[in-house]
Amino acid sequence: MIGNSTSAAIVSAALAKARVFFDDVRYLKAAEDSLEYHIELFKQIGITNGGPGEILGAPDSESAFGLLESCVVLYEVTKAEKWLSYAKGVAWYCSSWVVSYAYHFPSSSEFGRLNINTVGSVFANVQNKHSAPGICTLSGDSLLKLYRYTKHEEYLDLIKDIAYFIPQCVSTETKPIYSWDSPPKQLPAGYICERVNMSDWEGFERVGGVFCGTCWPETSLILSYAELMTEREMLP
């Protein structure tokens, strides 16, 4: 209702794919026009926003990675260098949402017990105060593609950090993760909570803690395995 957001940034990628699928240039025209609009808006205000629907238009990483996805797909479809140039700039902005340091969790916290290394976790937005396992809800393969097109190692380093962080947060039968409930609940095998709490925004007792529930990072992990982990560049 407010408008002027980048909530639809990823739609340009879908429209470009539709041009190929339906062999109809009208889709490509719409994709290029909409992406130019979102890039210009990004240049003017320096942020992207409107990705999650529940954060009142605050800046967020979801729309940022959606914008990157569209830039990369437009380059793949058209081979026009300007889309690759835009992708480079957006990728730097995306990197600002990714945690680059190892936070020291309280030893009494669940993440302290598990010795979770926060490098590669991704802040979702500025309305809530936690990072999360993965990009909501993408693998980030656009970064891997950008590395292939540019040969700039920093893009590969970034997507490796993001992808290799997620498995730390998977509750398994051999490495169960417990919630902050009293008494704690064991997350079922395969569950991943979205919380990587490095602040006390939910209370000091919840720093390094999780709730018991299935969540979107499970999709990000599946996509990362399907779209990234079979690629030779991603192997250790």
Kinemage of the C-alpha trace (Angstrom):
@kinemage 1
@onewidth
@group {chain A} dominant
@subgroup {mainchain}
@vectorlist {calphas} color= white
{ca met a 1} P 0.000 0.000 0.000
{ca ile a 2} L 2.947 2.342 0.664
{ca gly a 3} L 4.752 1.567 -2.587
{ca asn a 4} L 8.261 2.499 -3.730
{ca ser a 5} L 9.836 -0.672 -2.350
{ca thr a 6} L 11.964 -3.379 -3.939
{ca ser a 7} L 9.578 -6.147 -2.886
{ca ala a 8} L 9.123 -7.231 -6.513
{ca ala a 9} L 12.829 -7.227 -7.388
{ca ile a 10} L 12.983 -10.981 -7.980
{ca val a 11} L 10.028 -10.867 -10.402
{ca ser a 12} L 12.332 -9.610 -13.162
{ca ala a 13} L 14.140 -12.957 -13.056
{ca ala a 14} L 10.849 -14.803 -13.472
{ca leu a 15} L 9.830 -12.567 -16.383
{ca ala a 16} L 13.182 -13.142 -18.112
{ca lys a 17} L 12.738 -16.893 -17.720
{ca ala a 18} L 9.205 -16.551 -19.103
{ca arg a 19} L 10.610 -14.850 -22.197
{ca val a 20} L 12.739 -17.942 -22.870
{ca phe a 21} L 10.009 -20.440 -22.015
{ca phe a 22} L 7.236 -18.787 -24.040
{ca asp a 23} L 9.516 -17.251 -26.700
{ca asp a 24} L 7.753 -13.928 -26.196
{ca val a 25} L 9.849 -10.747 -26.130
{ca arg a 26} L 7.149 -8.856 -24.201
{ca tyr a 27} L 8.220 -10.675 -21.046
{ca leu a 28} L 11.816 -9.556 -21.517
{ca lys a 29} L 10.758 -5.935 -22.028
{ca ala a 30} L 8.800 -6.048 -18.790
{ca ala a 31} L 11.745 -7.717 -17.020
{ca glu a 32} L 14.229 -5.086 -18.181
{ca asp a 33} L 11.967 -2.132 -17.401
{ca ser a 34} L 11.121 -3.366 -13.916
{ca leu a 35} L 14.722 -4.220 -13.072
{ca glu a 36} L 15.948 -0.817 -14.255
{ca tyr a 37} L 13.336 0.756 -11.996
{ca his a 38} L 14.451 -1.261 -8.966
{ca ile a 39} L 18.148 -0.616 -9.633
{ca glu a 40} L 17.514 3.126 -9.914
{ca leu a 41} L 15.489 3.058 -6.688
{ca phe a 42} L 18.325 1.181 -4.972
{ca lys a 43} L 20.844 3.754 -6.188
{ca gln a 44} L 18.708 6.630 -4.898
{ca ile a 45} L 18.041 5.403 -1.367
{ca gly a 46} L 20.914 2.958 -0.814
{ca ile a 47} L 18.803 0.150 0.610
{ca thr a 48} L 16.381 -2.515 -0.535
{ca asn a 49} L 13.165 -3.242 1.320
{ca gly a 50} L 9.745 -4.838 1.105
{ca gly a 51} L 10.901 -8.471 0.978
{ca pro a 52} L 9.191 -9.799 4.122
{ca gly a 53} L 5.598 -8.697 4.434
{ca glu a 54} L 5.576 -8.380 8.215
{ca ile a 55} L 8.345 -5.828 8.912
{ca leu a 56} L 6.611 -2.605 7.829
{ca gly a 57} L 8.937 -1.879 4.907
{ca ala a 58} L 12.177 -1.925 6.896
{ca pro a 59} L 15.452 -2.601 5.017
{ca asp a 60} L 15.967 -6.327 4.459
{ca ser a 61} L 18.275 -8.852 2.829
{ca glu a 62} L 15.537 -10.860 1.099
{ca ser a 63} L 14.826 -8.109 -1.432
{ca ala a 64} L 18.593 -7.556 -1.798
{ca phe a 65} L 19.254 -11.152 -2.815
{ca gly a 66} L 16.130 -11.068 -4.991
{ca leu a 67} L 17.580 -8.063 -6.816
{ca leu a 68} L 20.867 -9.916 -7.282
{ca glu a 69} L 19.011 -12.953 -8.633
{ca ser a 70} L 17.295 -10.796 -11.246
{ca cys a 71} L 20.530 -9.088 -12.324
{ca val a 72} L 22.255 -12.432 -12.842
{ca val a 73} L 19.321 -13.998 -14.705
{ca leu a 74} L 18.960 -10.946 -16.968
{ca tyr a 75} L 22.654 -11.254 -17.821
{ca glu a 76} L 22.245 -14.959 -18.579
{ca val a 77} L 19.298 -14.301 -20.883
{ca thr a 78} L 20.596 -11.193 -22.681
{ca lys a 79} L 24.409 -11.301 -22.215
{ca ala a 80} L 24.235 -7.515 -21.794
{ca glu a 81} L 27.189 -6.375 -19.681
{ca lys a 82} L 25.186 -3.740 -17.812
{ca trp a 83} L 23.277 -6.429 -15.935
{ca leu a 84} L 26.546 -8.012 -14.846
{ca ser a 85} L 27.788 -4.607 -13.715
{ca tyr a 86} L 24.615 -4.100 -11.682
{ca ala a 87} L 25.009 -7.579 -10.189
{ca lys a 88} L 28.491 -6.741 -8.891
{ca gly a 89} L 27.221 -3.680 -7.042
{ca val a 90} L 24.217 -5.489 -5.581
{ca ala a 91} L 26.438 -8.393 -4.470
{ca trp a 92} L 28.569 -6.028 -2.378
{ca tyr a 93} L 25.384 -4.753 -0.747
{ca cys a 94} L 24.222 -8.333 -0.111
{ca ser a 95} L 27.524 -9.079 1.604
{ca ser a 96} L 26.775 -6.376 4.176
{ca trp a 97} L 23.926 -8.557 5.470
{ca val a 98} L 26.215 -11.555 6.056
{ca val a 99} L 27.961 -12.004 9.407
{ca ser a 100} L 31.735 -11.858 8.957
{ca tyr a 101} L 32.877 -12.596 12.515
{ca ala a 102} L 32.629 -15.421 15.039
{ca tyr a 103} L 30.349 -14.259 17.832
{ca his a 104} L 31.144 -15.576 21.316
{ca phe a 105} L 27.903 -16.982 22.698
{ca pro a 106} L 27.419 -17.361 26.461
{ca ser a 107} L 28.776 -20.759 27.490
{ca ser a 108} L 25.431 -21.532 29.121
{ca ser a 109} L 23.510 -20.968 25.866
{ca glu a 110} L 22.609 -23.697 23.401
{ca phe a 111} L 24.778 -22.222 20.637
{ca gly a 112} L 27.572 -21.801 23.161
{ca arg a 113} L 27.270 -25.500 24.016
{ca leu a 114} L 27.349 -26.399 20.326
{ca asn a 115} L 30.224 -23.999 19.576
{ca ile a 116} L 28.329 -22.443 16.660
{ca asn a 117} L 30.504 -20.261 14.381
{ca thr a 118} L 28.335 -17.380 13.178
{ca val a 119} L 30.384 -16.546 10.057
{ca gly a 120} L 28.062 -16.886 7.074
{ca ser a 121} L 24.761 -16.458 8.898
{ca val a 122} L 22.535 -13.876 7.230
{ca phe a 123} L 20.643 -11.020 8.851
{ca ala a 124} L 17.093 -11.058 7.536
{ca asn a 125} L 16.125 -7.447 8.214
{ca val a 126} L 16.518 -4.595 10.670
{ca gln a 127} L 13.107 -5.030 12.290
{ca asn a 128} L 14.113 -8.209 14.081
{ca lys a 129} L 17.552 -8.400 15.596
{ca his a 130} L 18.892 -11.814 14.655
{ca ser a 131} L 20.742 -13.430 11.797
{ca ala a 132} L 19.598 -16.740 10.382
{ca pro a 133} L 20.824 -19.954 8.727
{ca gly a 134} L 20.822 -19.134 5.021
{ca ile a 135} L 19.187 -16.639 2.691
{ca cys a 136} L 15.408 -16.447 2.954
{ca thr a 137} L 14.519 -18.419 0.862
{ca leu a 138} L 17.262 -19.037 -1.708
{ca ser a 139} L 20.465 -21.028 -2.062
{ca gly a 140} L 22.354 -17.962 -3.245
{ca asp a 141} L 23.488 -19.701 -6.404
{ca ser a 142} L 23.461 -16.273 -8.055
{ca leu a 143} L 26.717 -15.595 -6.154
{ca leu a 144} L 28.245 -18.791 -7.494
{ca lys a 145} L 27.200 -17.822 -11.035
{ca leu a 146} L 28.613 -14.336 -10.511
{ca tyr a 147} L 31.922 -15.884 -9.537
{ca arg a 148} L 31.916 -17.951 -12.718
{ca tyr a 149} L 31.168 -14.929 -14.895
{ca thr a 150} L 33.706 -12.619 -13.239
{ca lys a 151} L 36.299 -15.001 -11.704
{ca his a 152} L 36.307 -12.793 -8.608
{ca glu a 153} L 37.059 -15.099 -5.670
{ca glu a 154} L 35.203 -12.956 -3.120
{ca tyr a 155} L 31.826 -14.058 -4.503
{ca leu a 156} L 32.787 -17.706 -4.119
{ca asp a 157} L 34.089 -17.085 -0.588
{ca leu a 158} L 30.823 -15.398 0.342
{ca ile a 159} L 28.512 -18.134 -0.894
{ca lys a 160} L 30.697 -20.775 0.750
{ca asp a 161} L 30.401 -18.970 4.079
{ca ile a 162} L 26.615 -18.813 3.712
{ca ala a 163} L 26.126 -22.404 2.566
{ca tyr a 164} L 28.489 -24.033 5.033
{ca phe a 165} L 26.974 -22.214 7.995
{ca ile a 166} L 23.507 -23.766 7.671
{ca pro a 167} L 24.331 -27.416 8.603
{ca gln a 168} L 25.578 -26.273 12.013
{ca cys a 169} L 21.993 -25.415 12.932
{ca val a 170} L 20.342 -28.709 11.916
{ca ser a 171} L 19.043 -30.765 14.816
{ca thr a 172} L 19.895 -34.434 14.290
{ca glu a 173} L 19.596 -37.629 16.316
{ca thr a 174} L 23.345 -37.609 16.953
{ca lys a 175} L 23.562 -33.833 17.539
{ca pro a 176} L 20.235 -32.726 18.973
{ca ile a 177} L 19.452 -29.067 19.523
{ca tyr a 178} L 17.296 -27.997 22.455
{ca ser a 179} L 14.934 -25.034 22.700
{ca trp a 180} L 14.873 -22.236 25.257
{ca asp a 181} L 11.633 -23.559 26.761
{ca ser a 182} L 11.449 -24.636 30.379
{ca pro a 183} L 11.927 -27.534 30.361
{ca pro a 184} L 13.863 -27.502 27.035
{ca lys a 185} L 12.319 -29.293 24.065
{ca gln a 186} L 14.448 -31.332 21.656
{ca leu a 187} L 14.025 -30.160 18.076
{ca pro a 188} L 13.080 -33.180 15.922
{ca ala a 189} L 15.710 -34.453 13.491
{ca gly a 190} L 15.866 -32.200 10.433
{ca tyr a 191} L 14.430 -29.125 12.130
{ca ile a 192} L 16.259 -25.806 11.758
{ca cys a 193} L 15.203 -22.740 13.742
{ca glu a 194} L 15.625 -19.349 12.060
{ca arg a 195} L 17.143 -17.796 15.179
{ca val a 196} L 20.845 -16.985 15.407
{ca asn a 197} L 20.460 -14.614 18.345
{ca met a 198} L 23.536 -12.456 18.923
{ca ser a 199} L 21.595 -9.772 20.806
{ca asp a 200} L 19.160 -9.647 23.704
{ca trp a 201} L 16.239 -8.326 21.660
{ca glu a 202} L 14.134 -11.254 22.971
{ca gly a 203} L 15.750 -11.186 26.403
{ca phe a 204} L 19.278 -11.931 27.564
{ca glu a 205} L 18.311 -15.510 28.413
{ca arg a 206} L 17.566 -16.134 24.711
{ca val a 207} L 20.943 -15.072 23.326
{ca gly a 208} L 22.238 -18.144 21.527
{ca gly a 209} L 18.906 -19.899 21.879
{ca val a 210} L 16.192 -21.245 19.589
{ca phe a 211} L 12.490 -22.011 19.695
{ca cys a 212} L 11.178 -25.465 18.839
{ca gly a 213} L 9.636 -25.290 15.397
{ca thr a 214} L 10.157 -26.106 11.764
{ca cys a 215} L 11.180 -23.091 9.698
{ca trp a 216} L 12.202 -21.747 6.260
{ca pro a 217} L 15.993 -22.398 6.657
{ca glu a 218} L 15.195 -26.048 5.970
{ca thr a 219} L 14.189 -24.992 2.447
{ca ser a 220} L 17.363 -22.945 2.094
{ca leu a 221} L 19.421 -25.992 3.095
{ca ile a 222} L 17.648 -28.215 0.565
{ca leu a 223} L 18.190 -25.635 -2.177
{ca ser a 224} L 21.847 -25.244 -1.169
{ca tyr a 225} L 22.387 -28.981 -1.455
{ca ala a 226} L 20.562 -29.223 -4.790
{ca glu a 227} L 21.980 -26.099 -6.444
{ca leu a 228} L 25.399 -25.669 -4.830
{ca met a 229} L 26.888 -28.721 -3.185
{ca thr a 230} L 27.139 -30.769 -6.366
{ca glu a 231} L 29.281 -28.053 -7.968
{ca arg a 232} L 33.047 -28.570 -7.958
{ca glu a 233} L 33.817 -25.016 -6.839
{ca met a 234} L 31.868 -25.563 -3.623
{ca leu a 235} L 33.690 -28.699 -2.566
{ca pro a 236} L 36.206 -28.330 0.283
